[in-house]
Amino acid sequence: MVKDVIIALDFPGREETLAFLDRFPAGEKPFVKVGMELYYAEGPSVVREIQARGHKIFLDLKLHDIPNTVKRAMSVLSRLDVDLVNLHAAGGSEMMRAALEGLTRPDGTRPLLIAVTQLTSTGPDMLKKELLIDTPMGETVLSYAENAAASGLDGVVCSPLEAALVKERCGGDFLTITPGIRFADGELGDQKRVMTPARAGQAGCDYLVMGRPITQAEDPVDAYRRAVQEAKDGSRP
Ligand code: C5P
């Protein structure tokens, strides 16, 4: 059962972002994703502002550095009080454990921490020729997911097509956060391996990340509601 649909706020700045959020009625507060573009443009203040409006936030900054640096950066991010943050599993188990430590507040609470396995922009050719990894892509993704689970992380970002296998290998409670979601009658854009909200729900995805099908829709509120309904209903194609 899909827990929520997260809207990717891929906007260049604060003004466009808030104008988009203003289209939703006062009582409707979608879970949103703030990525590198918006965060680097506006800094933590835009996160606080969105939060003050009542939205849950996935801060998608994909940290990847030596364990001590990631631990200290996570400790700073934990003060922002967002709901979900992420890092690259390629940084290794020690880095992931350090990140968890840094993220945990003095009272023991922390945002959920999830790992990026292999970026969906990395193809099999690049994996072999540039990263010099001979293991097939699917196996690499699952192995990174297992490392993340063993390090105590809460889940991974993965393709909806990989979600069922990740659950099989890492346990049903291990979260799958999946971009690459498109309506059956929608544009693909640059996403290649996609699923509809309903199919993603059936595949066991926990959180669906959707950007353009909602942000670029003529009626974004309607598109968002349709995504939530299809994901939770699951009876559509
Ligand atoms: O517009 P669209 O629905 O394709 O947006 C998907 C969002 O998920 C974007 O913010 C993109 O950066 C992010 N993402 C992705 N694939 C990944 C990781 C993140 O599309 N593997």
Boltz pocket constraint, residues with backbone or C-beta under 6 A from the ligand:
constraints:
  - pocket:
      binder: B
      contacts: [[A, 8], [A, 10], [A, 35], [A, 118], [A, 119], [A, 120], [A, 121], [A, 157], [A, 179], [A, 180], [A, 181], [A, 188], [A, 189], [A, 191], [A, 209], [A, 210], [A, 211], [A, 212], [A, 213]]
      max_distance: 6.0
